[in-house]
Amino acid sequence: MAKVTTFAAACGCAAAFFLSPAGAQSLVPYVIDGDAIPQSLTGKPGDPVNGRKIVATRQIGLCMLCHSGPFPEERFQGDLSPSLAGAGSRWNQGQLRLRIVDAGKLNPDTIMPAYYRIDGLNQVAQQFRGKPVLTAEQIEDVVAFLGTLRE
């Protein structure tokens, strides 16, 4: 049977997490089931067009610092992590979601940042404390885009 963990139970926190007024959002609680977060953080599918922008834009997702992929317009692509080409063939949406939300749940030694976590982080600049790197909507957009990458 798959291990089911709620985010709130995993971190020992209340079910809702509130950011500073500048963040103006709460972290959505989620359930980890095995190696995935099966349910959308927003309750609806993401926008793959916006997800592509997040992935390919160095100022938002920062994905291209470590990953390469089918982005011919990007001159410099990373080679520290697997190519994003074919990501939708390798993982389902729930698996992609967990890898983006907090890949450390799968591999504590990963260099992949937790894009939707605010606790247990090191050396976070003051202006970014209490704020996830991506919002729940942005996570869903990236999941939707990566799901389209089938090589």
ChimeraX attribute file (.defattr): number of C-alpha atoms within 10 A of each C-alpha:
attribute: neighborCount
match mode: 1-to-1
recipient: residues
	/A:1	5
	/A:2	8
	/A:3	8
	/A:4	13
	/A:5	15
	/A:6	15
	/A:7	19
	/A:8	16
	/A:9	12
	/A:10	11
	/A:11	12
	/A:12	9
	/A:13	11
	/A:14	10
	/A:15	14
	/A:16	12
	/A:17	14
	/A:18	13
	/A:19	16
	/A:20	13
	/A:21	7
	/A:22	10
	/A:23	14
	/A:24	9
	/A:25	15
	/A:26	16
	/A:27	19
	/A:28	17
	/A:29	14
	/A:30	18
	/A:31	18
	/A:32	21
	/A:33	18
	/A:34	16
	/A:35	18
	/A:36	20
	/A:37	23
	/A:38	18
	/A:39	16
	/A:40	19
	/A:41	22
	/A:42	14
	/A:43	10
	/A:44	10
	/A:45	14
	/A:46	21
	/A:47	17
	/A:48	19
	/A:49	12
	/A:50	17
	/A:51	22
	/A:52	19
	/A:53	15
	/A:54	21
	/A:55	23
	/A:56	23
	/A:57	15
	/A:58	13
	/A:59	9
	/A:60	13
	/A:61	20
	/A:62	15
	/A:63	21
	/A:64	23
	/A:65	16
	/A:66	15
	/A:67	19
	/A:68	21
	/A:69	21
	/A:70	13
	/A:71	15
	/A:72	9
	/A:73	7
	/A:74	13
	/A:75	7
	/A:76	12
	/A:77	17
	/A:78	14
	/A:79	13
	/A:80	13
	/A:81	15
	/A:82	12
	/A:83	16
	/A:84	20
	/A:85	18
	/A:86	16
	/A:87	21
	/A:88	20
	/A:89	13
	/A:90	14
	/A:91	15
	/A:92	15
	/A:93	22
	/A:94	18
	/A:95	21
	/A:96	25
	/A:97	27
	/A:98	27
	/A:99	23
	/A:100	19
	/A:101	26
	/A:102	18
	/A:103	21
	/A:104	16
	/A:105	16
	/A:106	13
	/A:107	11
	/A:108	10
	/A:109	9
	/A:110	13
	/A:111	12
	/A:112	18
	/A:113	17
	/A:114	21
	/A:115	21
	/A:116	21
	/A:117	17
	/A:118	17
	/A:119	13
	/A:120	6
	/A:121	11
	/A:122	6
	/A:123	6
	/A:124	11
	/A:125	7
	/A:126	7
	/A:127	9
	/A:128	13
	/A:129	16
	/A:130	20
	/A:131	23
	/A:132	20
	/A:133	20
	/A:134	19
	/A:135	20
	/A:136	21
	/A:137	19
	/A:138	24
	/A:139	27
	/A:140	28
	/A:141	23
	/A:142	26
	/A:143	29
	/A:144	23
	/A:145	23
	/A:146	25
	/A:147	19
	/A:148	15
	/A:149	16
	/A:150	12
	/A:151	12
